[in-house]
Amino acid sequence: MYNMARKTKKEFSAGFVVFYKKNLIDDKCELLLLDHGSHISHPKGHIEKGETKIQTAIRELKEETNLSPYIFSKTPIKIIKYRIKRPNFDINKTVYFFATITKEGEIKISNEHKRFILVDINSKQAINTITYDQDKSSFKEALTWYEENKNNL
């Protein structure tokens, strides 16, 4: 029997772990998550030709939530890699997550998502709402960044 090697495609995405503040006066901060139907995660999307990773994260945040970053990490806080199996090929995916604090914007999600979810960043619900372990890890890394930067608002 002839065994052909499976084809592999590489994909790169970038996005934000989003710390949402309705206003900068209030200390309350929530984690913004998107319900994709099959999983709950952070806003992210494919890096387009000519874009930097951070440009992609900013564009995707705007497209998927109608929000803009107020302050954000200049380098990724987490890089995750995983493999997606398709019937005729595999995808080796790399996702660059940055962290951001947004403010005073009305959340309007794109038609790619079922709903948005806001949870207190200090509650167990925040970590438990996220579907995948690597995305949970991204949140934990971003939380460290948030604690270091929340006084810069």
LINJO-V815260 format. One line per field, one symbol per residue. phi: phi as a letter, one per 30 degrees, with the letter a starting at -180 (. if undefined). psi: psi as a letter, one per 40 degrees, with the letter a starting at -180 (. if undefined). burial: 1 if it has 24 or more other ideal C-beta (glycine too) atoms within 12 Angstrom, else 0. A space follows every 50 residues. Layout:
# LINJO-V815260
phi = ???
psi = ???
burial = ???
This chain:
# LINJO-V815260
phi = .dcddddbccbbbbabdccccdadddddbbdcbccdjcacaddaadddei cdddddedddeddcbicbdcbaddbddaccbaccccecaccccbbccccb ccahbddbddddcdacbcbedccddedddddceddddddddddddeddcd ddd
psi = hhhihiihihihiiaihhhhhdiedhehhihhihhedeihaihiihhihe iiddddddddddddeeiiidiiidihehhiiihhhideiihhhhhhhiii hiifihhhiieeidiihhihdeiddddedhdidddddddddddddddded ee.
burial = 00000000001111111111100000001111111100011111111000 00110111111111101111111001110100000000000011111111 11100010100010011110100001101100011101111110110011 000
